[in-house]
Amino acid sequence: MNKKAINTLIENLVFILLVVVFISIMYLAITRAGTQSALFEQIYAKQITLLIDKSKPGTEIEMDTFDMHRIARKNKFSGDIVKIDNNENKVSVKLTDGEGYSYYYFNDVDVLWNLKENERKLILKIIERQE
């Protein structure tokens, strides 16, 4: 009789735990979608990627990032907003806590980048791939 009661109790605890985890994940997804940060992360990552894909080595691009900083500030995010990984040909934009959005570029170049936060500018220098 005790084994049945213990098994039932364990099953109920596991079920309650799964429900709490599911509700927590849903809450995070809804609050993130409510701020539209995910949409803006996707838009900016794709814009930067398109700029890199269309550029030839020797090109220098200056991009205004005022809106990205405004959205990040609104979401109380103080980390790196833009990251470019030359090894994986990946641009990552993060405007709130979480994973952010990453997009891959196809152009076989290296990108030297500098995010000047005080001037709200992203400077990209496209150079030939360094092997």
NORDA-V664364 format. One record per pair of residues at least 6 apart in sequence whose C-alpha atoms are under 7 Angstrom apart, sorted by sequence separation. I is the first residue (numbers start at 1). GAP is how many residues later the second one is. D is the distance in whole Angstrom. If there is no record, write none. Layout:
# NORDA-V664364
i:I gap:GAP d:D
i:I gap:GAP d:D
This chain:
# NORDA-V664364
i:32 gap:6 d:7
i:84 gap:6 d:6
i:85 gap:6 d:6
i:94 gap:6 d:4
i:115 gap:6 d:6
i:116 gap:6 d:6
i:84 gap:7 d:5
i:93 gap:7 d:6
i:94 gap:7 d:6
i:115 gap:7 d:4
i:83 gap:8 d:6
i:84 gap:8 d:6
i:92 gap:8 d:7
i:93 gap:8 d:5
i:114 gap:8 d:6
i:115 gap:8 d:6
i:83 gap:9 d:5
i:92 gap:9 d:6
i:93 gap:9 d:6
i:114 gap:9 d:5
i:82 gap:10 d:6
i:83 gap:10 d:7
i:92 gap:10 d:4
i:113 gap:10 d:6
i:114 gap:10 d:7
i:82 gap:11 d:5
i:91 gap:11 d:5
i:92 gap:11 d:7
i:113 gap:11 d:5
i:81 gap:12 d:6
i:82 gap:12 d:6
i:90 gap:12 d:6
i:91 gap:12 d:5
i:112 gap:12 d:6
i:113 gap:12 d:6
i:81 gap:13 d:5
i:90 gap:13 d:6
i:91 gap:13 d:6
i:111 gap:13 d:6
i:112 gap:13 d:5
i:81 gap:14 d:6
i:90 gap:14 d:4
i:111 gap:14 d:6
i:112 gap:14 d:6
i:89 gap:15 d:6
i:90 gap:15 d:6
i:111 gap:15 d:5
i:89 gap:16 d:5
i:110 gap:16 d:6
i:111 gap:16 d:6
i:109 gap:17 d:7
i:110 gap:17 d:5
i:77 gap:18 d:7
i:109 gap:18 d:6
i:110 gap:18 d:6
i:77 gap:19 d:5
i:109 gap:19 d:5
i:110 gap:19 d:5
i:77 gap:20 d:6
i:109 gap:20 d:5
i:75 gap:21 d:6
i:108 gap:21 d:6
i:72 gap:23 d:5
i:71 gap:24 d:7
i:72 gap:24 d:6
i:86 gap:24 d:6
i:86 gap:25 d:7
i:68 gap:27 d:7
i:49 gap:42 d:6
i:45 gap:46 d:6
i:45 gap:47 d:6
i:45 gap:48 d:6
i:44 gap:49 d:7
i:41 gap:52 d:5
i:53 gap:52 d:6
i:57 gap:52 d:7
i:41 gap:53 d:6
i:52 gap:53 d:7
i:53 gap:53 d:6
i:41 gap:54 d:6
i:49 gap:54 d:7
i:53 gap:54 d:5
i:66 gap:54 d:5
i:49 gap:55 d:7
i:52 gap:55 d:7
i:65 gap:55 d:5
i:45 gap:56 d:7
i:49 gap:56 d:5
i:64 gap:56 d:6
i:65 gap:56 d:5
i:45 gap:57 d:6
i:46 gap:57 d:6
i:64 gap:57 d:5
i:65 gap:57 d:6
i:37 gap:58 d:6
i:45 gap:58 d:6
i:63 gap:58 d:6
i:64 gap:58 d:6
i:37 gap:59 d:7
i:41 gap:59 d:6
i:42 gap:59 d:6
i:62 gap:59 d:7
i:63 gap:59 d:5
i:41 gap:60 d:6
i:62 gap:60 d:6
i:63 gap:60 d:6
i:62 gap:61 d:5
i:61 gap:62 d:6
i:62 gap:62 d:6
i:61 gap:63 d:5
i:60 gap:64 d:6
i:61 gap:64 d:6
i:60 gap:65 d:4
i:59 gap:66 d:6
i:60 gap:66 d:6
i:58 gap:67 d:7
i:59 gap:67 d:5
i:58 gap:68 d:6
i:57 gap:69 d:5
i:58 gap:69 d:6
i:56 gap:70 d:7
i:57 gap:70 d:4
i:57 gap:71 d:5
